[in-house]
Amino acid sequence: MLADLKPKVVSILDQSEKTVDERLASVCDLLRNSIPYYDWVGFYFRNGDKEELKLGPYAGEPTDHTIIPFGKGICGQVAVSNQNFVVPDVAAQDNYIACSITVKAEIVVPLFLNGENIGQIDIDSNTPDPFSEEDERFLEFVNEKVSQIL
């Protein structure tokens, strides 16, 4: 299922007549609408030279978490660690920032440009423990393609 989405992601990102934010929003919509357990899909990017992330395009319920300090929550930890972070059960995470009471699991994959961690893709799921290594590889693919338009 995820492999089938790769050409669609590439096709969206290749639409150079659209802004980067429009293309990223379309990718978020595609993933949220195509993968049943992706309930919220969004990009966070480093906020200038500040040690914080700023919410970019997303698909799903609005969130209050538009700025996340480095080190805080799952997204903030990924900004520091440069590693994928898969959370099968958000209730078991001490440093979790709850966006919605319905969220059961989260996956965050860093986005690199020229070897530097400039942001991430963040997926929330209302399904307990839905993410596999296949999700990680797929989201790494998405971020690699996104970095080519930034």
C-alpha contacts under 8 A as a table, 3 or more apart, distances in Angstrom:
res1	aa1	res2	aa2	distance
1	M	4	D	5.31
1	M	5	L	6.99
2	L	5	L	5.34
2	L	6	K	7.05
2	L	35	I	7.94
2	L	134	E	7.70
2	L	135	D	7.48
2	L	138	F	6.60
3	A	6	K	5.46
3	A	138	F	7.31
4	D	7	P	6.88
4	D	8	K	7.77
5	L	8	K	5.17
5	L	9	V	6.20
6	K	9	V	5.14
6	K	10	V	6.30
6	K	138	F	7.90
6	K	141	F	7.92
6	K	142	V	7.66
7	P	10	V	5.05
7	P	11	S	6.01
8	K	11	S	4.97
8	K	12	I	6.21
9	V	12	I	5.25
9	V	13	L	6.22
9	V	27	V	6.18
9	V	30	L	7.87
9	V	142	V	7.03
10	V	13	L	5.13
10	V	14	D	6.03
10	V	145	K	6.93
11	S	14	D	5.16
11	S	15	Q	6.78
12	I	15	Q	5.57
12	I	23	R	6.05
12	I	26	S	6.91
12	I	27	V	6.78
13	L	16	S	7.38
13	L	23	R	5.67
13	L	24	L	7.46
13	L	27	V	7.78
13	L	145	K	7.49
13	L	146	V	6.96
13	L	149	I	7.25
15	Q	18	K	5.84
15	Q	23	R	7.23
16	S	19	T	7.13
18	K	22	E	6.05
18	K	23	R	6.45
19	T	22	E	5.14
19	T	23	R	6.34
20	V	23	R	5.15
20	V	24	L	6.13
20	V	149	I	7.07
20	V	150	L	7.28
21	D	24	L	5.03
21	D	25	A	6.02
21	D	56	G	7.57
21	D	57	P	6.13
22	E	25	A	5.13
22	E	26	S	6.23
22	E	57	P	7.81
23	R	26	S	5.04
23	R	27	V	6.30
24	L	27	V	5.04
24	L	28	C	6.26
24	L	43	F	7.88
24	L	57	P	6.05
24	L	58	Y	7.82
24	L	146	V	7.77
25	A	28	C	5.03
25	A	29	D	6.22
25	A	57	P	4.95
25	A	58	Y	5.75
25	A	59	A	6.91
26	S	29	D	5.02
26	S	30	L	6.08
27	V	30	L	5.02
27	V	31	L	6.21
28	C	31	L	5.32
28	C	32	R	6.08
28	C	41	V	5.38
28	C	42	G	6.17
28	C	57	P	7.43
28	C	58	Y	5.66
28	C	59	A	5.38
29	D	32	R	5.18
29	D	33	N	5.89
29	D	41	V	7.68
29	D	58	Y	7.64
29	D	59	A	5.48
30	L	33	N	5.31
30	L	34	S	5.84
31	L	34	S	5.19
31	L	35	I	5.80
31	L	38	Y	6.91
31	L	41	V	7.18
32	R	35	I	5.81
32	R	36	P	7.27
32	R	38	Y	5.13
32	R	39	D	5.95
32	R	40	W	6.50
32	R	41	V	6.16
32	R	59	A	6.74
32	R	60	G	7.62
33	N	36	P	7.11
33	N	38	Y	7.89
35	I	38	Y	5.51
36	P	39	D	7.37
37	Y	125	S	5.48
37	Y	126	N	6.83
37	Y	127	T	6.08
37	Y	130	P	6.80
38	Y	41	V	6.68
38	Y	123	I	6.21
38	Y	124	D	6.25
38	Y	125	S	5.28
38	Y	126	N	7.95
39	D	60	G	6.49
39	D	123	I	7.26
39	D	124	D	5.74
39	D	125	S	5.01
39	D	126	N	6.44
40	W	58	Y	7.44
40	W	59	A	5.83
40	W	60	G	4.61
40	W	61	E	6.92
40	W	122	D	7.89
40	W	123	I	5.54
40	W	124	D	4.98
40	W	125	S	6.77
41	V	58	Y	5.51
41	V	59	A	5.29
41	V	60	G	6.59
41	V	121	I	7.26
41	V	122	D	5.85
41	V	123	I	4.66
41	V	124	D	6.68
42	G	55	L	7.57
42	G	56	G	6.87
42	G	57	P	5.87
42	G	58	Y	3.81
42	G	59	A	6.21
42	G	121	I	5.73
42	G	122	D	5.31
42	G	123	I	6.61
43	F	55	L	6.28
43	F	56	G	5.13
43	F	57	P	5.81
43	F	58	Y	6.20
43	F	119	G	7.13
43	F	120	Q	5.66
43	F	121	I	4.55
43	F	122	D	6.11
44	Y	53	L	5.83
44	Y	54	K	5.40
44	Y	55	L	4.48
44	Y	56	G	5.25
44	Y	57	P	7.94
44	Y	119	G	5.31
44	Y	120	Q	5.39
44	Y	121	I	6.49
44	Y	122	D	7.47
45	F	53	L	5.26
45	F	54	K	5.33
45	F	55	L	6.51
45	F	56	G	6.61
45	F	118	I	5.77
45	F	119	G	3.92
45	F	120	Q	6.51
46	R	49	D	7.35
46	R	50	K	7.23
46	R	51	E	7.37
46	R	52	E	5.93
46	R	53	L	4.50
46	R	54	K	6.12
46	R	118	I	5.39
46	R	119	G	5.54
47	N	50	K	5.59
47	N	51	E	7.35
47	N	52	E	5.78
47	N	53	L	5.33
47	N	54	K	5.38
51	E	69	P	6.21
51	E	70	F	5.50
52	E	67	I	6.64
52	E	68	I	5.48
52	E	69	P	4.14
52	E	70	F	4.98
52	E	76	G	7.46
53	L	66	T	7.92
53	L	67	I	5.53
53	L	68	I	5.02
53	L	69	P	6.22
53	L	70	F	6.92
53	L	76	G	7.25
53	L	79	A	7.85
53	L	119	G	7.26
54	K	66	T	5.60
54	K	67	I	4.68
54	K	68	I	6.61
55	L	58	Y	7.97
55	L	65	H	7.45
55	L	66	T	4.73
55	L	67	I	6.36
63	T	66	T	6.92
63	T	99	C	6.31
64	D	99	C	7.45
65	H	68	I	6.50
65	H	99	C	7.24
68	I	72	K	6.64
68	I	73	G	7.79
68	I	75	C	7.41
68	I	76	G	6.18
69	P	72	K	5.62
69	P	76	G	5.89
70	F	75	C	7.82
70	F	76	G	4.21
70	F	77	Q	6.40
70	F	79	A	5.95
70	F	80	V	6.39
71	G	74	I	7.88
71	G	75	C	7.78
71	G	76	G	4.25
71	G	77	Q	4.35
71	G	78	V	7.64
71	G	79	A	7.08
71	G	80	V	6.26
72	K	75	C	7.10
72	K	76	G	4.51
72	K	77	Q	6.03
72	K	95	N	6.70
72	K	96	Y	7.90
72	K	97	I	7.79
73	G	76	G	5.26
73	G	77	Q	6.17
73	G	95	N	4.97
73	G	96	Y	4.66
73	G	97	I	5.13
74	I	77	Q	5.12
74	I	78	V	6.30
74	I	85	F	7.13
74	I	95	N	6.89
74	I	96	Y	5.99
74	I	97	I	7.41
74	I	108	V	7.22
75	C	78	V	5.20
75	C	79	A	6.35
75	C	108	V	6.46
75	C	120	Q	7.65
75	C	122	D	7.32
76	G	79	A	5.11
76	G	80	V	6.73
77	Q	80	V	5.27
77	Q	81	S	6.03
78	V	81	S	4.95
78	V	82	N	5.37
78	V	83	Q	5.83
78	V	84	N	6.72
78	V	85	F	6.71
78	V	108	V	7.10
78	V	109	V	7.44
78	V	110	P	6.52
78	V	120	Q	7.97
79	A	82	N	5.90
79	A	110	P	7.15
79	A	117	N	6.89
79	A	119	G	7.03
79	A	120	Q	7.81
82	N	110	P	6.07
82	N	117	N	6.46
83	Q	109	V	6.98
83	Q	110	P	6.55
84	N	107	I	7.51
84	N	108	V	5.81
84	N	109	V	4.57
84	N	110	P	6.32
84	N	136	E	7.47
85	F	107	I	5.76
85	F	108	V	5.26
85	F	109	V	6.58
86	V	105	A	7.95
86	V	106	E	6.12
86	V	107	I	4.46
86	V	108	V	6.52
86	V	131	F	7.28
87	V	90	V	5.97
87	V	93	Q	7.70
87	V	105	A	5.48
87	V	106	E	5.07
87	V	107	I	6.04
87	V	129	D	7.49
88	P	104	K	7.46
88	P	105	A	4.98
88	P	106	E	6.79
88	P	128	P	6.30
88	P	129	D	4.06
88	P	130	P	7.08
88	P	131	F	7.22
89	D	92	A	5.65
89	D	93	Q	7.29
89	D	104	K	5.62
89	D	105	A	5.05
89	D	106	E	7.80
89	D	128	P	6.24
89	D	129	D	6.28
90	V	93	Q	5.31
90	V	96	Y	6.54
90	V	103	V	7.51
90	V	104	K	5.58
90	V	105	A	5.32
90	V	106	E	6.97
91	A	94	D	7.86
91	A	96	Y	7.85
91	A	104	K	7.32
93	Q	96	Y	5.45
98	A	101	I	6.88
98	A	103	V	7.68
99	C	103	V	7.41
100	S	103	V	5.63
102	T	126	N	5.51
103	V	106	E	7.75
103	V	124	D	6.17
103	V	125	S	5.50
103	V	126	N	4.45
103	V	127	T	7.47
104	K	124	D	7.59
104	K	125	S	5.90
104	K	126	N	4.92
104	K	127	T	5.77
104	K	128	P	5.09
104	K	129	D	7.54
105	A	124	D	5.96
105	A	125	S	5.13
105	A	126	N	6.63
105	A	127	T	6.65
105	A	128	P	5.66
105	A	129	D	5.93
105	A	130	P	7.33
106	E	122	D	7.30
106	E	123	I	5.60
106	E	124	D	4.53
106	E	125	S	6.02
107	I	122	D	5.97
107	I	123	I	5.30
107	I	124	D	6.73
107	I	131	F	7.26
108	V	120	Q	6.58
108	V	121	I	5.74
108	V	122	D	4.52
108	V	123	I	6.39
109	V	120	Q	5.46
109	V	121	I	5.49
109	V	122	D	6.75
109	V	136	E	7.19
109	V	139	L	6.66
109	V	140	E	6.69
109	V	143	N	7.99
110	P	117	N	6.38
110	P	118	I	7.75
110	P	119	G	5.89
110	P	120	Q	4.14
110	P	121	I	6.55
110	P	140	E	7.89
110	P	143	N	7.63
111	L	117	N	5.68
111	L	118	I	5.94
111	L	119	G	4.98
111	L	120	Q	4.68
111	L	121	I	7.09
111	L	140	E	7.81
111	L	143	N	5.38
111	L	144	E	7.20
111	L	147	S	7.09
112	F	115	G	5.50
112	F	116	E	5.09
112	F	117	N	4.46
112	F	118	I	5.73
112	F	119	G	7.09
112	F	143	N	7.53
112	F	144	E	7.43
112	F	147	S	6.70
113	L	116	E	5.27
113	L	117	N	6.60
113	L	118	I	6.49
113	L	147	S	5.68
113	L	150	L	7.95
117	N	120	Q	7.96
120	Q	143	N	7.65
121	I	139	L	7.50
121	I	143	N	7.34
125	S	128	P	7.34
125	S	130	P	7.53
127	T	130	P	6.06
131	F	134	E	7.81
131	F	135	D	5.91
131	F	136	E	7.79
132	S	135	D	5.28
132	S	136	E	6.74
133	E	136	E	4.99
133	E	137	R	6.25
134	E	137	R	5.20
134	E	138	F	6.04
135	D	138	F	5.05
135	D	139	L	6.03
136	E	139	L	5.25
136	E	140	E	6.11
137	R	140	E	5.05
137	R	141	F	6.24
138	F	141	F	5.02
138	F	142	V	6.32
139	L	142	V	4.86
139	L	143	N	6.14
140	E	143	N	5.14
140	E	144	E	6.07
141	F	144	E	5.08
141	F	145	K	6.29
142	V	145	K	5.24
142	V	146	V	6.11
143	N	146	V	4.86
143	N	147	S	6.03
144	E	147	S	5.27
144	E	148	Q	6.79
145	K	148	Q	5.34
145	K	149	I	7.34
146	V	149	I	5.61
146	V	150	L	6.77
147	S	150	L	5.26
